[in-house]
Amino acid sequence: MKCYIGIDLGSTTTKAVVMDEKGEVLGRGITNSRSNYDTASRVAKLEAMISTRFTLFHRSLEGLAGLEGEGIDRLLDNLERHFRLELFLEQLNDLHQTCAANSDDLRYPGQKEKICASLDVVFNRLGQTLQKLFGPGVKRKSDFFRDLAGTEYMNIAEETAKELGTSFDTLINVYDKSIIEVENRPPNDDMEGKFLRALEQVLKEDAGLSVDADEVMKVIRDVLAIDLEETFVVGTGYGRVRLPFPKEHIRSEILCHGLGAHLMYPKTRTVLDIGGQDTKGIQVDDKGIVVNFQMNDRCAAGCGRYLGYIADEMNLGLHELGPMAMQATKTTRINSTCTVFAGAELRDRLAMGEKRENIMAGLHRAIILRAMSIISRSGGITDEFTFTGGVAKNEAAVKQLHELVKENYGDVKINIDPDSIYTGALGGAEFARRAVEEA
């Protein structure tokens, strides 16, 4: 089966989209970007291919008598839950073994046995705790392995160190060294086995299925037998020059985001993309071809990195900033959008007794004001307007955007797709498809 793939290597996340020869999206994948860009690219592509399998599973199961829409969704939700759990436990075991190997570091002479005994306790408790995140109906704040394992490791390691008299700093140092190695290793190649073992578990648990289990197993096996051919791959994004592709497979972020936004919303004429390191104001025509654009210059002020810095300053998770800003009773004026100066201003405002919620609202408004300036320089906003990038998922940023667009341009339709973070990868996949199908 022909597959056209777009990979958007961002500064914070790497995204991939798989498309068929007709231009239909089959799968999407995302991972946190690493210093090893090759690994980030490979993992995002693997995730998109896994997502593609689930799309094909759904299509094939629709033909089975006795298995209606809700039944298919429940079956596949449970299949993905068990599949993800096996992937996670495999990576957790890898982390355990890597930590044990790194405990032999020369900085810890004669401590290997004690450290390993503590690690055995830590990872046993960690496995028991984190498996619950893959229970029925449980929503995880993140699917990134580091996010899931990191916080709980810190908590459990601290408790275990006190109980067993092990150095907590040593357990953290071993983890910090090991997590990078583990993240840069892909899962083993037995994907088909993981899918089938997960399905066996689902079929044992789900007594309510009104379809023959052998028929379901056959459908899944048939889909797994389909060869997903990487017909053409296009790379884009902040780190595109580091992607392992020849130059003819690379497209600029501007072109990919413009085309991706057009594919999502064909009437789009203005695109705003706020990524981790830059903000782009893009004007496109009725075919998604870029006719003008502007980007921020010199630094990452007003981008995702800016929010990440503020989150660190306030000892909060990045996902907590938007909801906190939404609780504001007023919007504190923030004068600086420079990342470093904003941190100093943040501390000054807190010292003066300003509420964190109001400061957060002001910071989000400062970000969007900077973005509006970039859009203005690109040609302003015309109907329709599409907001893309990771910041488009931040409800406080979206609120400020709606207010400022209305103030400056009146009633303009604003499009924000739930999958907007994949816009660049979507444009890349379409460029890949056109390179072959329209050549």
Long-range contacts (C-beta under 8 A, 24 or more apart in sequence): 1-226, 1-227, 1-228, 1-229, 2-229, 2-231, 2-436, 3-49, 3-52, 3-228, 3-229, 3-230, 3-231, 4-231, 4-232, 4-233, 4-234, 4-429, 4-430, 4-432, 4-433, 4-436, 5-45, 5-48, 5-230, 5-232, 5-233, 5-234, 5-428, 5-429, 5-432, 6-233, 6-234, 6-235, 6-236, 6-256, 6-424, 6-425, 6-426, 6-427, 6-428, 6-429, 6-430, 6-431, 6-432, 7-41, 7-44, 7-45, 7-233, 7-234, 7-235, 7-236, 7-237, 7-243, 7-425, 7-428, 8-235, 8-236, 8-237, 8-253, 8-256, 8-422, 8-424, 8-425, 8-428, 9-33, 9-37, 9-40, 9-41, 9-235, 9-236, 9-237, 9-238, 9-239, 9-240, 9-242, 9-243, 10-237, 10-238, 10-239, 10-275, 10-276, 10-277, 10-390, 10-424, 11-238, 11-239, 11-275, 11-276, 11-277, 11-300, 11-304, 11-305, 12-275, 12-276, 12-304, 12-305, 12-308, 12-390, 13-276, 13-390, 13-421, 14-40, 14-41, 14-43, 14-44, 14-237, 14-239, 15-44, 15-421, 15-422, 15-424, 15-425, 16-41, 16-44, 16-45, 16-47, 16-48, 16-425, 17-48, 17-422, 17-425, 17-426, 17-428, 17-429, 18-48, 18-49, 18-51, 18-52, 18-228, 18-429, 19-426, 19-429, 19-430, 19-432, 19-433, 21-231, 21-433, 21-436, 21-437, 23-263, 23-430, 23-433, 25-426, 25-429, 26-51, 26-52, 26-55, 26-56, 27-51, 27-52, 27-53, 27-54, 27-55, 28-419, 28-422, 28-425, 30-421, 30-422, 31-144, 32-144, 32-146, 32-147, 33-239, 34-180, 34-183, 34-184, 35-180, 36-184, 37-239, 37-242, 37-243, 38-242, 38-244, 39-183, 39-184, 39-186, 40-239, 41-235, 41-243, 41-244, 42-186, 43-186, 45-233, 46-186, 46-187, 49-228, 50-83, 50-191, 52-228, 53-195, 53-223, 53-224, 53-228, 54-79, 54-80, 56-223, 56-226, 57-219, 57-220, 57-223, 60-219, 60-222, 60-223, 61-216, 61-219, 64-211, 64-215, 64-216, 64-219, 65-211, 66-210, 66-211, 67-209, 67-210, 67-211, 67-216, 71-209, 71-210, 71-211, 74-206, 75-202, 75-206, 75-209, 75-216, 78-136, 78-202, 78-205, 78-206, 79-195, 79-198, 79-199, 79-202, 80-198, 81-134, 81-135, 81-136, 82-134, 82-197, 82-198, 82-199, 82-201, 82-202, 83-194, 83-195, 83-198, 84-134, 84-143, 85-131, 85-134, 85-198, 86-194, 86-197, 86-198, 87-187, 87-194, 88-130, 88-134, 88-145, 88-148, 89-127, 89-131, 90-187, 90-188, 91-145, 91-182, 91-187, 92-123, 92-126, 92-127, 92-130, 92-149, 94-182, 94-185, 95-123, 95-149, 95-175, 95-178, 95-179, 95-182, 96-120, 96-123, 98-178, 98-181, 98-182, 99-123, 99-174, 99-175, 99-178, 101-178, 102-174, 102-177, 102-178, 103-174, 105-174, 105-177, 107-173, 108-170, 111-170, 114-164, 114-166, 115-166, 115-170, 115-171, 115-174, 117-164, 118-157, 118-160, 118-161, 118-164, 118-166, 118-171, 119-171, 119-174, 121-160, 121-163, 121-164, 122-153, 122-156, 122-157, 122-160, 122-171, 125-156, 125-160, 126-152, 126-153, 126-156, 129-156, 141-317, 141-319, 145-182, 145-183, 146-179, 146-183, 149-179, 150-179, 192-224, 195-220, 195-224, 196-220, 196-221, 196-224, 231-432, 231-436, 232-432, 232-433, 232-435, 232-436, 233-432, 234-428, 234-429, 234-431, 234-432, 234-435, 235-428, 236-424, 236-425, 236-427, 236-428, 237-424, 238-275, 238-276, 238-277, 238-278, 249-432, 251-427, 251-428, 251-431, 253-278, 253-280, 253-424, 254-280, 254-282, 254-290, 254-293, 254-295, 255-290, 255-427, 255-431, 256-423, 256-424, 256-425, 256-426, 256-427, 256-428, 256-431, 257-282, 257-388, 257-423, 257-424, 257-427, 258-282, 258-284, 258-288, 258-289, 258-290, 258-293, 258-427, 259-284, 259-288, 259-289, 259-426, 259-427, 259-430, 259-431, 260-388, 260-422, 260-423, 260-424, 260-425, 260-426, 260-427, 260-428, 260-430, 261-288, 261-386, 261-388, 261-415, 261-423, 261-427, 262-287, 262-288, 263-288, 263-426, 263-427, 263-430, 264-386, 264-415, 264-417, 264-419, 264-420, 264-423, 264-426, 265-384, 265-386, 265-415, 265-417, 267-383, 267-384, 268-384, 268-385, 268-386, 268-415, 269-382, 269-383, 269-384, 269-385, 270-375, 270-378, 270-379, 270-380, 270-381, 270-382, 270-384, 270-385, 270-386, 271-385, 271-386, 271-387, 271-388, 272-371, 272-374, 272-375, 272-385, 272-386, 272-387, 272-388, 272-389, 272-401, 273-387, 273-388, 273-389, 273-423, 273-424, 274-302, 274-303, 274-304, 274-367, 274-371, 274-387, 274-389, 274-390, 274-391, 274-392, 274-397, 275-303, 275-304, 275-389, 275-390, 275-391, 276-300, 276-303, 276-304, 276-305, 276-308, 276-390, 277-303, 277-304, 277-305, 278-303, 279-303, 279-370, 279-371, 279-374, 280-374, 281-371, 281-374, 281-375, 281-376, 281-377, 281-378, 281-379, 282-378, 283-378, 283-379, 283-382, 288-427, 292-378, 292-379, 293-378, 294-374, 294-375, 294-377, 294-378, 295-374, 296-370, 296-374, 299-338, 299-339, 300-339, 301-337, 301-338, 301-339, 301-342, 301-370, 302-337, 302-366, 302-367, 302-370, 302-371, 303-367, 303-391, 304-389, 304-390, 304-391, 305-339, 306-337, 306-339, 306-342, 306-367, 307-363, 307-367, 307-391, 307-394, 309-339, 309-342, 309-343, 310-342, 310-343, 310-346, 310-360, 310-363, 313-343, 313-346, 313-347, 314-346, 314-356, 321-360, 321-363, 321-364, 321-394, 321-396, 322-364, 322-394, 322-395, 322-396, 322-397, 323-395, 323-396, 324-356, 324-357, 324-360, 324-396, 325-357, 325-360, 325-361, 325-363, 325-364, 325-396, 326-361, 326-395, 326-396, 326-399, 327-357, 328-355, 328-357, 328-358, 328-360, 328-361, 329-355, 329-357, 329-358, 330-358, 330-361, 331-358, 331-361, 331-362, 331-365, 332-358, 332-359, 332-361, 332-362, 333-362, 334-359, 334-362, 334-363, 334-365, 334-366, 336-366, 337-366, 337-367, 337-369, 337-370, 342-366, 360-396, 361-396, 361-400, 364-394, 364-396, 364-397, 364-399, 364-400, 365-400, 365-404, 367-391, 367-397, 367-400, 368-397, 368-400, 368-401, 368-404, 369-404, 371-401, 372-404, 372-405, 372-408, 380-409, 381-405, 381-408, 381-409, 381-412, 382-412, 383-412, 383-413, 384-412, 384-413, 384-414, 384-415, 385-412, 385-413, 385-414, 385-415, 386-414, 386-415, 386-416, 386-417, 386-420, 387-414, 387-415, 387-416, 387-420, 388-417, 388-420, 388-421, 388-423, 388-424, 389-420, 389-421, 389-423, 390-421, 392-416, 392-420, 392-421, 393-420, 393-421
